[in-house]
């Protein structure tokens, strides 16, 4: 055997090992890309769900407000009917609905102001 073939035989294990490491690095890189893509998908899905929750909460607050307004209007209309005798329950319910509506408005105002200062 010549010197060149001896050098090639001596370098062969190093070349095979280097090739194996390269394959492993490629596999790890591919796995990392997939994991990063999956993480981005999870983040996007979480943000989508959060927006849906926010929309749901907004609709819920609006529904409560609408129910309070409707109940108040109905109670005031019933009070104006001459033949009806409203008991104290009607007046108490109107006062309670007004109190709850003010508390809700105060809470939402406070949350809005806190949100402005947190992000600003």
Backbone bond lengths (Angstrom), bond angles and torsions (degrees), N, CA, C in turn:
res aa  C-N    CA-C-N  psi(-1)  N-CA   C-N-CA  omega(-1)  CA-C   N-CA-C  phi
1 X - - - 1.431 - - 1.513 108.83 -
2 X 1.306 110.95 147.84 1.454 115.90 -178.27 1.523 110.63 -94.05
3 X 1.279 112.69 174.99 1.457 120.29 -178.46 1.529 111.06 -64.36
4 X 1.302 116.75 -38.86 1.467 121.18 -178.91 1.515 110.13 -64.83
5 X 1.312 117.93 -45.16 1.458 119.84 -179.62 1.518 110.72 -67.91
6 X 1.314 119.40 -34.03 1.466 121.99 176.64 1.525 109.88 -65.05
7 X 1.320 117.19 -41.65 1.466 121.18 178.64 1.530 110.16 -65.75
8 X 1.340 116.93 -41.54 1.457 120.77 178.55 1.523 111.13 -63.88
9 X 1.314 117.13 -41.70 1.463 120.75 179.14 1.525 109.87 -66.32
10 X 1.323 117.00 -37.82 1.457 120.54 179.25 1.534 111.24 -69.26
11 X 1.308 117.64 -32.82 1.469 121.75 -178.50 1.529 112.53 -84.34
12 X 1.308 118.17 -17.24 1.461 122.02 -176.70 1.518 112.67 -57.94
13 X 1.336 121.53 -48.86 1.471 119.73 179.00 1.540 112.22 -60.53
14 X 1.324 116.76 -38.19 1.470 119.72 178.39 1.519 110.63 -65.05
15 X 1.321 117.25 -41.08 1.459 121.31 -179.96 1.523 110.64 -65.64
16 X 1.336 116.79 -42.92 1.478 120.72 178.93 1.520 109.53 -63.69
17 X 1.324 117.03 -43.78 1.462 121.39 179.65 1.529 110.37 -63.47
18 X 1.319 117.04 -43.47 1.458 121.33 178.69 1.529 110.54 -62.12
19 X 1.333 116.87 -41.08 1.459 121.43 178.08 1.524 110.50 -63.60
20 X 1.328 117.00 -42.68 1.477 120.92 179.20 1.534 110.38 -62.83
21 X 1.337 116.23 -43.61 1.461 118.78 177.70 1.521 111.10 -63.48
22 X 1.305 117.64 -38.41 1.455 120.79 178.15 1.529 110.39 -62.17
23 X 1.349 116.23 -43.09 1.463 120.08 177.62 1.531 110.87 -61.49
24 X 1.327 115.94 -42.81 1.463 119.63 179.69 1.527 110.31 -63.49
25 X 1.337 117.34 -43.39 1.460 120.74 178.44 1.523 111.39 -61.52
26 X 1.328 116.80 -39.66 1.461 119.97 178.02 1.526 111.00 -63.98
27 X 1.307 116.16 -41.66 1.466 120.80 179.90 1.534 110.05 -65.37
28 X 1.334 116.79 -41.81 1.464 120.59 178.46 1.529 110.32 -64.73
29 X 1.319 117.34 -43.36 1.466 121.26 178.91 1.529 110.78 -61.25
30 X 1.319 116.28 -42.28 1.471 120.92 178.29 1.521 109.97 -63.23
31 X 1.329 116.52 -43.18 1.464 121.10 179.43 1.534 110.32 -64.17
32 X 1.337 117.53 -41.28 1.465 121.18 178.82 1.526 111.45 -63.51
33 X 1.333 116.73 -41.21 1.463 119.98 178.11 1.521 110.89 -62.62
34 X 1.326 116.20 -42.24 1.462 120.37 179.57 1.521 110.04 -65.28
35 X 1.339 116.96 -42.73 1.454 121.03 179.98 1.532 110.21 -63.95
36 X 1.330 117.51 -41.32 1.462 120.85 178.28 1.533 111.13 -64.19
37 X 1.313 115.86 -41.34 1.467 119.53 178.25 1.531 110.40 -64.38
38 X 1.326 116.93 -42.42 1.463 120.66 177.79 1.528 110.94 -62.28
39 X 1.325 116.95 -41.15 1.462 121.12 178.61 1.525 111.05 -63.62
40 X 1.320 116.82 -41.96 1.465 120.46 177.35 1.525 110.63 -62.98
41 X 1.325 116.67 -39.18 1.469 120.13 177.61 1.525 110.99 -64.66
42 X 1.335 116.79 -41.27 1.469 120.32 178.63 1.528 110.59 -64.31
43 X 1.323 117.04 -41.31 1.463 120.46 178.71 1.520 110.42 -63.90
44 X 1.324 116.56 -44.38 1.470 120.45 179.56 1.531 110.36 -62.94
45 X 1.310 117.45 -40.49 1.470 121.59 179.25 1.523 110.48 -66.33
46 X 1.322 117.43 -40.69 1.465 121.12 178.36 1.531 110.37 -64.29
47 X 1.315 117.22 -41.01 1.466 120.63 177.71 1.526 110.83 -65.26
48 X 1.322 116.89 -39.31 1.470 120.67 178.13 1.529 109.87 -62.95
49 X 1.335 116.61 -44.77 1.470 120.45 179.29 1.529 111.07 -63.66
50 X 1.336 116.50 -38.76 1.465 120.18 179.36 1.525 110.69 -64.16
51 X 1.328 117.49 -40.03 1.460 120.22 177.51 1.527 110.87 -64.78
52 X 1.322 116.14 -37.95 1.465 119.85 177.59 1.525 109.84 -65.28
53 X 1.339 117.47 -42.26 1.469 120.88 177.52 1.525 111.14 -61.62
54 X 1.333 116.10 -42.30 1.462 119.45 178.43 1.527 110.78 -61.50
55 X 1.317 116.62 -43.61 1.470 121.07 178.81 1.526 110.17 -62.89
56 X 1.330 116.36 -41.86 1.461 121.09 179.00 1.530 110.57 -62.17
57 X 1.337 116.92 -44.11 1.460 120.69 179.29 1.526 111.01 -63.79
58 X 1.331 116.44 -40.52 1.461 120.33 178.35 1.523 110.31 -61.67
59 X 1.316 116.41 -45.39 1.468 119.93 179.42 1.524 111.21 -65.70
60 X 1.314 117.16 -36.10 1.456 120.95 178.87 1.527 110.40 -65.31
61 X 1.322 117.52 -44.70 1.467 120.98 177.99 1.528 109.85 -62.67
62 X 1.308 116.75 -43.35 1.471 119.87 178.21 1.522 111.52 -62.98
63 X 1.328 116.54 -39.86 1.465 120.27 179.18 1.520 111.19 -64.20
64 X 1.321 116.77 -42.39 1.469 120.28 178.08 1.525 109.72 -63.11
65 X 1.326 116.47 -44.66 1.462 119.79 178.63 1.522 110.92 -60.99
66 X 1.309 116.57 -43.03 1.465 120.40 179.59 1.529 110.77 -63.71
67 X 1.325 116.85 -40.31 1.458 119.96 179.27 1.528 110.88 -64.98
68 X 1.335 116.29 -40.48 1.468 119.46 178.25 1.525 110.40 -64.44
69 X 1.326 116.52 -44.77 1.461 120.36 -179.81 1.526 110.44 -63.47
70 X 1.311 117.11 -43.81 1.465 121.06 179.56 1.524 110.89 -64.17
71 X 1.324 116.96 -44.67 1.464 120.02 179.18 1.523 111.52 -63.21
72 X 1.315 116.37 -41.03 1.465 120.64 178.76 1.528 110.71 -64.39
73 X 1.312 116.82 -46.23 1.467 120.61 179.58 1.524 111.07 -62.18
74 X 1.315 116.47 -40.92 1.461 120.34 179.50 1.527 110.21 -65.03
75 X 1.319 116.78 -44.38 1.461 120.29 -179.76 1.521 111.13 -63.30
76 X 1.325 117.11 -41.80 1.465 119.84 179.22 1.524 111.21 -67.47
77 X 1.326 117.07 -35.32 1.466 120.41 177.32 1.522 110.44 -66.54
78 X 1.319 116.54 -41.08 1.468 120.11 179.07 1.533 109.88 -65.51
79 X 1.328 117.14 -36.60 1.463 120.15 179.08 1.528 112.12 -62.02
80 X 1.332 116.49 -31.16 1.465 120.58 -177.09 1.528 113.59 -80.39
81 X 1.309 116.64 -11.55 1.468 119.35 179.01 1.532 107.08 -73.49
82 X 1.343 117.09 125.06 1.472 119.51 -172.86 1.538 114.38 -64.89
83 X 1.309 118.44 -34.59 1.466 120.28 -174.51 1.525 113.71 -83.61
84 X 1.328 118.22 -6.27 1.471 119.57 -178.72 1.515 109.70 -90.92
85 X 1.275 114.02 143.87 1.462 120.25 176.86 1.524 106.77 -116.25
86 X 1.309 115.22 98.80 1.461 119.74 -179.15 1.520 109.02 -75.76
87 X 1.300 113.86 133.73 1.458 118.00 177.69 1.525 109.34 -88.06
88 X 1.306 116.03 -176.69 1.456 120.84 -178.94 1.520 112.72 -65.64
89 X 1.340 116.59 -21.79 1.460 119.58 -179.67 1.527 111.58 -62.51
90 X 1.312 117.13 -38.05 1.458 121.06 -178.90 1.524 109.82 -65.20
91 X 1.326 115.80 -45.35 1.462 119.18 179.95 1.528 111.23 -66.60
92 X 1.322 116.78 -39.45 1.470 120.67 178.93 1.534 110.42 -65.07
93 X 1.332 115.39 -39.63 1.467 119.49 179.67 1.527 110.30 -65.34
94 X 1.329 116.95 -40.20 1.466 120.38 177.68 1.524 110.89 -63.31
95 X 1.323 116.62 -43.86 1.461 120.06 178.40 1.525 111.29 -63.70
96 X 1.338 116.01 -41.39 1.468 119.91 179.75 1.533 110.64 -65.11
97 X 1.324 116.69 -43.62 1.470 120.47 179.50 1.528 110.11 -62.35
98 X 1.326 116.98 -39.95 1.460 120.47 178.44 1.533 110.30 -65.90
99 X 1.317 116.88 -41.39 1.470 121.32 178.96 1.533 110.71 -62.71
100 X 1.335 117.28 -45.79 1.469 122.01 -179.45 1.526 109.93 -63.69
101 X 1.316 116.54 -41.55 1.467 120.43 179.63 1.531 110.34 -63.03
102 X 1.328 117.88 -42.28 1.469 120.66 177.62 1.525 111.08 -64.52
103 X 1.339 116.68 -42.40 1.469 119.83 178.42 1.525 110.92 -61.90
104 X 1.327 116.06 -41.80 1.462 120.06 178.79 1.523 110.56 -64.02
105 X 1.313 117.17 -44.68 1.471 120.80 178.27 1.524 111.06 -61.75
106 X 1.334 116.69 -42.82 1.467 120.51 178.71 1.523 111.28 -62.38
107 X 1.324 115.79 -43.95 1.462 120.35 -179.77 1.528 110.81 -62.71
108 X 1.317 116.88 -46.91 1.459 120.24 -178.90 1.522 111.37 -65.66
109 X 1.323 116.97 -36.70 1.465 120.17 176.03 1.520 110.41 -63.72
110 X 1.341 116.22 -45.81 1.466 120.76 178.96 1.525 110.97 -60.42
111 X 1.334 117.44 -44.52 1.451 121.04 179.32 1.529 111.13 -62.97
112 X 1.319 116.44 -40.32 1.463 120.05 179.03 1.516 111.57 -62.96
113 X 1.326 116.58 -44.03 1.467 120.14 -179.93 1.528 110.39 -66.09
114 X 1.327 117.32 -44.17 1.466 120.02 177.98 1.520 111.20 -60.39
115 X 1.319 116.47 -39.55 1.466 120.54 179.78 1.516 111.38 -65.92
116 X 1.318 116.99 -37.81 1.467 120.45 178.22 1.522 110.18 -62.01
117 X 1.328 116.18 -45.44 1.463 119.31 -176.75 1.515 113.07 -75.95
118 X 1.331 117.89 -26.73 1.469 120.45 176.60 1.525 110.87 -69.08
119 X 1.322 117.76 -41.67 1.462 121.35 -175.73 1.523 112.43 -89.15
120 X 1.326 117.29 -20.59 1.459 120.72 -175.81 1.478 113.33 -86.25
